[in-house]
Amino acid sequence: FYGAKKDYPYYLLDLYKQSAKHASIVNGKCKYIHGKGWQINPKGLPATDLALKRAMLSKANEDGESLDDVFKKICLDYLIFGGYAIEVIWEKGGKKIAEIRHVDFSNVRTNKDESVYYYTSEWYKANTNGRLIYNNDPDKSEDFTEYKPFDPEEKGDKQLFVYKRYSPNLKYYPLPDYEQIRGYIEIDISICTFWNGLLKRGFSASHIINFYTGQPPTVKQQEEIRDSIKAAYGGAFADETGGFVLNFAADKEHGSEVVTLTPTDMDKQYDQLNKTT
């Protein structure tokens, strides 16, 4: 299980996609690790070896990617997930590596003895409502692939070299080096969502709506009323920004009094929270 719902790498990917601070740090680290890219030291190399190395440098696979192209993808995976995967394709004679390809680490899984690696982009699939649910038959997906682990002594057509950052007491899957501060990345995303929601609502304060109905409606009726108001006036970010409160009472004398629903110093709270993040 790669996470309780087998979706932990997708959660890490969402953090990268949604937090500008986190993404800028990851991209900056990747840029510095890559530096000026791969170069060949020709000293002492026979002309044939030099030619082979230059060929691999300029064309690492049949997709036309250079070694630098592959390395940049590997670097990004390592910084986001704490690991990376490379498909190794041997030449027909089995003496040399013919191609190497980056394989999206978020879609790689393994078995209990790590004797096989599995790949598919459809561990999760969208149901009829467009909601992503776990795919119970991933092996039936069009891109499902099984790989043997990389082994230079057992050369095969396709092998997968997998590198995992060491994490104590973990065997199958790694943790990224920012694991301890994931909560602050989530805060950064929530701050953006919250203020974006307020902006879309014109920075209006939350409201309380009193219904004096005599006989209080049933729970189902209350939910229907709430859904209809939310659909008409709540906006796309009503859940994130508080939206409104519905109160059902027998008469006005039994209504509710709300002193404040929204803090008056949100700007200061945001500023402090942003600095902490």
Phi, psi and chi 1 to 4 in degrees:
 res  aa     phi    psi   chi1   chi2   chi3   chi4
   1 PHE       -  119.4  -80.8   66.6      -      -
   2 TYR   -94.3   76.9 -161.0  174.0      -      -
   3 GLY    97.0  158.8      -      -      -      -
   4 ALA   -57.6  -34.4      -      -      -      -
   5 LYS  -109.1   17.0  -63.5 -178.4  179.6  178.6
   6 LYS    62.3   22.6  -55.7 -178.1 -176.2 -179.5
   7 ASP  -126.0   18.8   61.5  -11.6      -      -
   8 TYR   -58.0  -42.0 -174.5   69.5      -      -
   9 PRO   -63.2  -30.8   21.3  -32.6      -      -
  10 TYR   -71.8  -32.2  -55.1  131.3      -      -
  11 TYR   -64.1  -45.1  160.2   72.7      -      -
  12 LEU   -63.0  -36.7  -64.6  178.3      -      -
  13 LEU   -66.6  -37.8 -160.6   54.8      -      -
  14 ASP   -63.7  -39.0  -77.6  -18.9      -      -
  15 LEU   -59.4  -43.5  -66.2 -177.4      -      -
  16 TYR   -65.3  -40.1  171.8   74.2      -      -
  17 LYS   -73.3  -29.8  -70.4  178.7  178.8  179.2
  18 GLN  -102.0  -19.3  -64.2  178.8   42.8      -
  19 SER  -104.7  115.6  171.1      -      -      -
  20 ALA   -65.8  -39.2      -      -      -      -
  21 LYS   -63.0  -49.8  -66.9 -177.9  178.1   70.3
  22 HIS   -61.0  -46.4  176.5   46.3      -      -
  23 ALA   -62.9  -39.4      -      -      -      -
  24 SER   -66.4  -35.9   65.1      -      -      -
  25 ILE   -67.8  -47.1  -68.2  171.3      -      -
  26 VAL   -61.1  -46.9  168.4      -      -      -
  27 ASN   -64.2  -38.1  -66.4  -19.9      -      -
  28 GLY   -65.1  -43.0      -      -      -      -
  29 LYS   -62.6  -41.4  -70.3  171.1   73.2  173.6
  30 CYS   -63.0  -39.9 -169.6      -      -      -
  31 LYS   -63.2  -42.3  179.5 -179.8  178.0 -178.8
  32 TYR   -73.2  -35.9  -79.5  110.7      -      -
  33 ILE   -65.3  -42.1  -69.0  171.2      -      -
  34 HIS   -69.4  -37.3  178.2 -100.0      -      -
  35 GLY    57.7 -129.7      -      -      -      -
  36 LYS   -92.3    8.5  -66.8 -176.4  178.2 -179.8
  37 GLY    86.4 -172.9      -      -      -      -
  38 TRP   -80.1  141.0  -69.6   92.2      -      -
  39 GLN  -136.1  158.6  -64.5  179.6   -4.0      -
  40 ILE  -110.3  131.7  -61.0  172.1      -      -
  41 ASN   -91.1  106.8 -179.0    3.8      -      -
  42 PRO   -77.4   -4.9   29.5  -33.0      -      -
  43 LYS   -60.6  122.3 -172.6  176.2 -179.7 -180.0
  44 GLY    78.1    3.2      -      -      -      -
  45 LEU   -89.4  132.3  -78.8  178.6      -      -
  46 PRO   -61.6  154.4  -20.8   31.8      -      -
  47 ALA   -58.6  -38.4      -      -      -      -
  48 THR   -66.7  -42.6   52.8      -      -      -
  49 ASP   -64.9  -40.3  -74.6   -5.7      -      -
  50 LEU   -62.6  -40.4 -175.1   58.9      -      -
  51 ALA   -65.4  -41.3      -      -      -      -
  52 LEU   -64.3  -41.9  -74.0  171.4      -      -
  53 LYS   -67.6  -39.4  -74.0  177.1  170.4   56.1
  54 ARG   -66.1  -35.6  -78.7  175.5  174.3  164.9
  55 ALA   -65.2  -43.5      -      -      -      -
  56 MET   -66.2  -36.2  175.7   62.2   81.1      -
  57 LEU   -64.4  -41.2 -161.1   67.3      -      -
  58 SER   -86.4  -25.0   61.0      -      -      -
  59 LYS  -145.1   96.4 -173.0  179.2  179.0 -177.6
  60 ALA   -82.8  -19.5      -      -      -      -
  61 ASN  -156.1  173.8   52.6   56.4      -      -
  62 GLU   -72.5   -8.1  -70.6  -59.3  -40.0      -
  63 ASP   -79.3   -3.7  -64.7  -26.3      -      -
  64 GLY    86.2   10.5      -      -      -      -
  65 GLU   -80.0  141.0  -67.8 -178.4  -48.9      -
  66 SER   -82.0  170.4   68.1      -      -      -
  67 LEU   -63.1  -34.2 -166.1   60.7      -      -
  68 ASP   -65.6  -38.1  -76.4  -27.5      -      -
  69 ASP   -60.9  -46.5  -67.4  -27.4      -      -
  70 VAL   -65.4  -41.6  175.1      -      -      -
  71 PHE   -64.8  -38.3 -177.9   72.8      -      -
  72 LYS   -61.2  -40.1  -72.7  176.3 -178.0  176.8
  73 LYS   -67.9  -42.3  -65.3  178.5  179.8  178.9
  74 ILE   -60.0  -44.2  -69.9  168.5      -      -
  75 CYS   -61.1  -44.1 -178.4      -      -      -
  76 LEU   -65.0  -42.6 -160.1   56.8      -      -
  77 ASP   -60.7  -44.0  -85.3    6.7      -      -
  78 TYR   -62.0  -40.7  176.2   70.4      -      -
  79 LEU   -73.7  -31.1  -66.6  173.5      -      -
  80 ILE   -82.7  -45.3  -66.7  173.9      -      -
  81 PHE  -106.1  -18.0  -52.2  111.7      -      -
  82 GLY    86.3   11.9      -      -      -      -
  83 GLY  -163.9  169.0      -      -      -      -
  84 TYR  -151.9  165.7   61.7   83.4      -      -
  85 ALA  -137.1  141.0      -      -      -      -
  86 ILE  -129.2  126.1  -56.1  170.9      -      -
  87 GLU   -80.2  125.4  179.3 -175.2   -6.5      -
  88 VAL  -108.5  122.6  179.6      -      -      -
  89 ILE  -114.8  119.4  -58.0  174.4      -      -
  90 TRP   -85.0  152.2  -64.9   87.9      -      -
  91 GLU   -69.6  163.9   64.6  176.5   15.8      -
  92 LYS   -57.9  -35.5  -69.8 -176.4  178.2  180.0
  93 GLY   -72.9  -16.9      -      -      -      -
  94 GLY    78.3   12.7      -      -      -      -
  95 LYS   -93.3  -32.2  -66.8 -177.9  179.7 -179.9
  96 LYS  -131.2  157.7  -63.1 -170.4 -177.7   79.4
  97 ILE   -80.2  123.9  -66.4  173.3      -      -
  98 ALA   -87.4  -39.9      -      -      -      -
  99 GLU  -146.3  154.3  -61.5  178.8   53.5      -
 100 ILE  -132.6  139.1   59.8  170.2      -      -
 101 ARG  -132.1  141.4  -79.4 -168.6  175.2   90.8
 102 HIS   -71.6  136.9  160.4  -96.0      -      -
 103 VAL  -119.7  128.9  174.4      -      -      -
 104 ASP   -57.9  113.1 -171.8  -17.9      -      -
 105 PHE   -65.0  -27.5 -168.3   79.7      -      -
 106 SER   -65.1  -19.3   67.6      -      -      -
 107 ASN  -106.5   12.3  -67.4  -34.3      -      -
 108 VAL  -100.2  131.8  174.3      -      -      -
 109 ARG  -130.9  166.0  -55.8  -67.9 -173.9  -89.0
 110 THR  -139.3  173.6 -170.9      -      -      -
 111 ASN  -100.3 -175.8   59.5   -7.0      -      -
 112 LYS   -69.2  -29.2  -73.8 -172.1  175.2 -178.9
 113 ASP  -104.1    8.9   60.0    4.5      -      -
 114 GLU    55.1   34.1  -64.6 -176.8  -77.7      -
 115 SER   -88.8  -14.5   60.7      -      -      -
 116 VAL  -140.7  142.0 -176.8      -      -      -
 117 TYR  -112.0  142.6  -71.2  105.1      -      -
 118 TYR  -118.5  141.6  -51.7   96.1      -      -
 119 TYR  -131.8  135.0  172.9   89.3      -      -
 120 THR  -162.8  149.8  178.9      -      -      -
 121 SER   -87.5    4.6   61.0      -      -      -
 122 GLU  -123.3   46.1  -64.3 -174.2  -18.9      -
 123 TRP   -65.9  -28.0  -65.8  109.2      -      -
 124 TYR  -122.5  143.3  -84.4   76.5      -      -
 125 LYS  -133.1  154.1  -65.8 -173.4   73.5  172.7
 126 ALA   -79.9  134.5      -      -      -      -
 127 ASN   -85.7 -170.4   62.8    9.1      -      -
 128 THR   -64.3  -22.8   53.7      -      -      -
 129 ASN   -91.6    2.7  -63.0  -38.4      -      -
 130 GLY    83.9    4.2      -      -      -      -
 131 ARG   -88.4  136.4 -179.3  171.6  169.5  -92.9
 132 LEU   -76.5  127.5  -73.1  176.8      -      -
 133 ILE  -129.7  157.2   58.1  172.7      -      -
 134 TYR   -64.3  135.2 -174.4   72.4      -      -
 135 ASN   -85.5  113.3 -177.4    6.9      -      -
 136 ASN   -76.0  -13.0  -68.9  -45.8      -      -
 137 ASP  -128.1   61.1  -61.3  -57.0      -      -
 138 PRO   -64.8  -26.6   24.8  -34.2      -      -
 139 ASP   -69.4  -10.7   55.0  -35.9      -      -
 140 LYS   -92.8   -3.5  -65.1  179.8 -179.1  178.1
 141 SER   -69.9  150.2  -61.5      -      -      -
 142 GLU   -62.4  -35.3 -172.5  175.3  -17.0      -
 143 ASP   -98.2   12.3   63.3   -8.1      -      -
 144 PHE   -64.2  128.4 -177.5   82.0      -      -
 145 THR  -137.5  140.0  -51.2      -      -      -
 146 GLU  -107.5  135.2  -69.3 -171.0   11.0      -
 147 TYR  -124.0  144.2  -67.2   97.4      -      -
 148 LYS   -85.3  148.4  -71.0  -69.0 -175.1 -178.8
 149 PRO   -62.8  150.2  -21.1   32.2      -      -
 150 PHE   -59.3  128.7  173.9   73.9      -      -
 151 ASP  -150.0  106.5 -174.4   -9.1      -      -
 152 PRO   -65.3  -16.4   21.7  -31.4      -      -
 153 GLU   -86.3  -19.8  -59.9  -59.0  -37.7      -
 154 GLU  -122.1   70.1  -64.8  -71.5  -22.2      -
 155 LYS   -66.6  129.8  -58.5  175.9  179.1   67.6
 156 GLY  -132.6  177.9      -      -      -      -
 157 ASP   -64.7  -44.1  -68.6  -24.3      -      -
 158 LYS  -133.6  128.1  -77.6 -172.7  177.0 -177.6
 159 GLN  -135.5  159.6  -65.2 -178.8  -11.6      -
 160 LEU  -122.0  118.4 -160.5   67.5      -      -
 161 PHE   -89.8  119.8  175.0   83.6      -      -
 162 VAL  -118.3  127.5  174.5      -      -      -
 163 TYR  -115.8  132.5  179.6   82.3      -      -
 164 LYS  -126.5  130.7  -61.4  175.1  -69.3 -174.4
 165 ARG   -61.2  135.2  176.6  179.1  176.5  -93.3
 166 TYR   -67.5  129.8  170.9   71.5      -      -
 167 SER  -132.0  122.1  -60.4      -      -      -
 168 PRO   -53.9  137.5  -24.6   34.1      -      -
 169 ASN    66.4   16.7 -157.9   32.7      -      -
 170 LEU  -120.9  134.9  -69.1  178.9      -      -
 171 LYS  -108.9  -48.5  179.5 -180.0  179.6 -178.1
 172 TYR   -88.6  -38.9  -57.8  105.2      -      -
 173 TYR  -132.8  148.5  -56.1  106.1      -      -
 174 PRO   -89.9  172.7   34.4  -35.8      -      -
 175 LEU  -115.9  146.6  -68.6  174.1      -      -
 176 PRO   -73.7  163.5   28.4  -34.4      -      -
 177 ASP   -76.0   -4.0   60.0    3.8      -      -
 178 TYR  -103.6   14.4   56.8   86.3      -      -
 179 GLU   -51.9  -40.0  170.8   68.2   18.6      -
 180 GLN   -70.8  -16.1  -67.4   79.8    5.3      -
 181 ILE  -118.8   23.9   51.2   92.6      -      -
 182 ARG   -58.0  -35.6  -74.8 -173.8  -63.2  107.1
 183 GLY   -59.4  -36.7      -      -      -      -
 184 TYR   -72.8  -31.7  -72.9   99.6      -      -
 185 ILE   -66.1  -40.4  -59.7  173.3      -      -
 186 GLU   -63.5  -37.4  -70.6 -176.7   -3.1      -
 187 ILE   -62.1  -42.5  -71.0  172.9      -      -
 188 ASP   -59.6  -42.2 -176.4   50.0      -      -
 189 ILE   -66.1  -42.5  -63.3  169.3      -      -
 190 SER   -65.5  -37.8  -62.8      -      -      -
 191 ILE   -59.7  -46.3  -71.7  172.9      -      -
 192 CYS   -62.1  -45.5  176.9      -      -      -
 193 THR   -63.2  -43.2  -56.6      -      -      -
 194 PHE   -62.2  -49.9  179.5   81.2      -      -
 195 TRP   -72.2  -31.7  -75.6  100.0      -      -
 196 ASN   -63.6  -39.6 -166.0    9.6      -      -
 197 GLY   -65.3  -43.2      -      -      -      -
 198 LEU   -61.8  -40.1  -79.0 -178.0      -      -
 199 LEU   -63.1  -43.3 -176.3   64.3      -      -
 200 LYS   -65.7  -26.8  -72.8  178.0 -178.3  -74.2
 201 ARG   -93.9   10.7  -69.5  174.3   52.0 -138.6
 202 GLY    69.7   27.8      -      -      -      -
 203 PHE    56.9   25.8  -73.7   92.5      -      -
 204 SER   -74.5  145.6   60.8      -      -      -
 205 ALA   -73.2  160.4      -      -      -      -
 206 SER   -66.5  154.4  -63.5      -      -      -
 207 HIS  -123.7  155.0  -66.0   82.0      -      -
 208 ILE  -113.5  133.2 -177.0  166.1      -      -
 209 ILE  -115.3  117.3  -55.6  172.8      -      -
 210 ASN   -95.3  133.0  -72.2  -55.0      -      -
 211 PHE  -114.4  114.2  -71.6   87.7      -      -
 212 TYR   -97.7   95.5  -54.4  115.7      -      -
 213 THR  -107.5    0.3   57.6      -      -      -
 214 GLY    74.1  -82.9      -      -      -      -
 215 GLN   -93.4  114.4 -178.7   68.6   29.2      -
 216 PRO   -57.1  136.9  -22.3   33.1      -      -
 217 PRO   -67.5  163.4   25.2  -33.4      -      -
 218 THR   -69.6  167.9   64.0      -      -      -
 219 VAL   -60.4  -41.1  173.2      -      -      -
 220 LYS   -63.4  -42.4 -177.1  178.8  179.6 -179.2
 221 GLN   -64.8  -38.7  -70.7  171.8  -29.9      -
 222 GLN   -62.1  -42.3  -68.8 -179.8   29.8      -
 223 GLU   -64.8  -38.7  -69.4  175.5   -9.9      -
 224 GLU   -65.0  -40.9  -69.8  174.8   -9.7      -
 225 ILE   -63.8  -45.5  -67.3  171.3      -      -
 226 ARG   -61.2  -44.6  175.5  178.3  174.6   80.3
 227 ASP   -63.0  -39.5  -69.8  -17.0      -      -
 228 SER   -68.2  -40.0   63.3      -      -      -
 229 ILE   -68.6  -42.4  -66.7  176.5      -      -
 230 LYS   -61.7  -41.7 -176.6  177.0  176.9 -179.4
 231 ALA   -64.6  -36.1      -      -      -      -
 232 ALA   -83.5  -38.3      -      -      -      -
 233 TYR  -129.0  -11.0  -53.5  109.7      -      -
 234 GLY   -72.2  -31.7      -      -      -      -
 235 GLY    80.0  171.4      -      -      -      -
 236 ALA   -70.6  -20.6      -      -      -      -
 237 PHE  -115.1   24.3  -71.3   80.2      -      -
 238 ALA   -59.4  -40.1      -      -      -      -
 239 ASP   -65.5  -37.6  -69.5  -25.5      -      -
 240 GLU   -78.1  -25.3  -70.2   84.3   -8.0      -
 241 THR  -111.9   10.1   56.9      -      -      -
 242 GLY    98.5  -43.7      -      -      -      -
 243 GLY    63.1 -110.3      -      -      -      -
 244 PHE  -144.2  166.1   51.7   82.6      -      -
 245 VAL  -122.1  132.2  175.5      -      -      -
 246 LEU  -100.7  134.4  -60.4 -174.7      -      -
 247 ASN  -127.8  125.5  178.1   58.0      -      -
 248 PHE  -109.2  122.6  -63.1   90.7      -      -
 249 ALA  -136.4  157.5      -      -      -      -
 250 ALA   -66.7  -39.4      -      -      -      -
 251 ASP  -155.2  176.8   49.4   55.8      -      -
 252 LYS   -63.0  -34.5 -168.0  171.5 -176.5  179.8
 253 GLU   -65.1  -19.9  -75.5   68.7   28.6      -
 254 HIS  -107.4   23.1  -66.0   86.4      -      -
 255 GLY   -76.6 -169.8      -      -      -      -
 256 SER  -118.7  146.5  -63.7      -      -      -
 257 GLU  -112.6  125.3  179.2 -176.2   -0.1      -
 258 VAL  -115.5  118.1  178.1      -      -      -
 259 VAL   -72.4  -51.4  177.2      -      -      -
 260 THR  -154.2  138.4  178.1      -      -      -
 261 LEU  -106.8  -22.7  -66.0  177.3      -      -
 262 THR  -124.2  128.3  -54.1      -      -      -
 263 PRO   -57.3  143.9  -21.7   31.7      -      -
 264 THR   -83.1  -13.3   56.1      -      -      -
 265 ASP  -113.8   40.5   58.3  -12.6      -      -
 266 MET   -60.1  -33.9  -80.1 -163.6  -55.0      -
 267 ASP   -62.6  -39.5   56.1  -27.2      -      -
 268 LYS   -70.7  -39.7  -64.7  177.5 -177.7  177.4
 269 GLN   -62.5  -43.1  -66.8 -173.6   31.4      -
 270 TYR   -62.1  -45.1  161.2   77.0      -      -
 271 ASP   -60.0  -44.7 -172.9   51.5      -      -
 272 GLN   -66.9  -42.4 -176.1   58.4   46.6      -
 273 LEU   -65.2  -39.2 -163.7   56.5      -      -
 274 ASN   -65.2  -41.5 -166.7   44.9      -      -
 275 LYS   -64.9  -41.4  -71.9  177.9 -179.5  176.3
 276 THR   -62.4  -42.1  -56.5      -      -      -
 277 THR   -63.5      -  -55.1      -      -      -
